[in-house]
Amino acid sequence: MEFVRRFAPDSLKPDVFDHRPLADLESCLIEGVRAPEGSTGFPRHKHPESDQLFFILEGCMQLELDGEQHAVPAGSTVFIPAGTPHRNHYPHPGTELHLDVLLPPPARGLPLAEAADEDESGGPGTHYVLPPSDDLGIEIVPGFHVRDLAHSGTGSSYASMRLAHVDPGNDALPWHIHEFDQLYFILDGTLEVEVANHRHRATRFDLVVLPAGVPHRNWNPGPGRESHLVLLVPEPAPGVPPDLGVDFRLNGHSFG
């Protein structure tokens, strides 16, 4: 498996709305999207079985969400429950970049979306646009802050998404595993990731894919603070420790 995948906006079409899958898993579908000024996304539509999360990386998205208009700047999070009509376009100056997450992904062979009529409204949940903030969130271990962006309490029943900030030199978590898929998307700085005995240096716009049960550890080598999105699919149940420590080392034996 390719544990680190790069979102390279320059590889997408420069003059039209374009997108590319970064991770197509059983638990979620994540795409990187590039939209130049004046472009338009898909016509008004809905995702019948999938919740959708946007995180705006650069620029500004103009979003019609269930009949309401939102100008969504960089650093914002959008949650769109399954069945909620929406569309997005890009009248604002400059190029817009965002992550698009579908939870769960549509079944193989089915379309990603269905058309929604102009007068169609509603959906089985509460949509929202969360603006950017300078709040670092809660310090869960020394030098490691997280702020919740989406979780079961906000209506996201399939996953939680957080914004994490890691101080340089932080190596608070030794080898561990999760009972859920974990994905990091690097926003700023450098994150060293060791997974299944291979080391990777993840930098801005890298997506780190850590499937359930795969031993890993990560730290910020510096020199500055590192920031990344954290997606946990599914969200851990209340009271269940998310990180399970393991002793992991190669023993020198090979088979086959």
Number of C-alpha atoms within 10 A of each C-alpha: 6 8 18 21 15 16 20 13 19 8 11 17 13 13 13 15 22 19 20 16 14 21 21 12 13 14 18 22 19 22 18 22 23 28 27 22 19 15 18 18 18 12 14 19 19 27 24 17 17 23 26 24 24 19 23 23 20 16 21 26 26 17 20 16 22 21 16 8 13 15 16 20 19 17 18 21 22 21 23 26 27 22 22 25 26 24 19 19 22 22 16 17 11 14 20 24 23 24 20 20 23 24 24 21 21 18 10 8 6 8 10 16 16 14 13 18 12 12 8 15 15 15 16 10 17 14 22 16 19 15 14 13 10 6 9 14 16 13 14 9 12 11 15 21 19 22 18 16 23 23 19 14 8 15 19 24 18 18 24 22 24 19 20 22 24 27 20 19 14 18 17 13 13 17 19 19 21 20 18 21 22 22 22 24 24 22 20 17 21 24 26 17 20 17 19 16 13 9 13 15 16 23 21 17 19 23 24 26 21 23 20 14 13 16 22 23 19 21 21 23 19 16 11 14 19 24 25 25 20 22 24 23 23 21 21 18 9 7 6 7 10 16 15 13 15 12 8 13 10 8 6 5 5 6 3 2
